[in-house]
């Protein structure tokens, strides 16, 4: 069964276009979060950000997050396509609106906000999840077009992190990211 799924995924990615080699590192801070089962709380994790080209498509902004999970899966990263920035910012704005309302009312939520394509063959699902009545988290889960499996690894953002992610996406769209110039290292 895994061989069949792997073959379908490979065909899907080949048909839609794969990543070009040579990611460009971005010097921006983004506080993503992950659940720590030992401390029983969501904690900030280190992220690495890069711009990557896609064969036959727009550039993508990739956010890798160090996870508490020991596996190194394809789903450990979230990719944002440059041509979908307006849709992502709209989904983040909806999270911010719902977060304020839920905090005001003391509501506990676990609700899908919406989804948008992230890279060829993958959708980013945006949802809101209440860690507590006063802590609403933005959850972004990368999923294959056929749906999310048990290997999907979401990234969590608190309100400040969601605002920083939104700002980062707008900078990416406007070509204003702080890019690492590695040409000096000869």
Secondary structure, DSSP 8 states (H G I E B T S, - for coil): -HHHHHHHHHHHHHHH--B-S--EEE-----EEEEETTTTEEEEE-EEEEEE-BTTS--EEEEEE--SSS---GGGEEEEEGGGHHHHHHHHHHHHHHHHHHHHHT---EEEEEEEEEETTEEEEEEEEEEETTEEEEEEEEEETTB--TT---EEE-HHHHHHHHHHHHHHHTT---B--GGG--
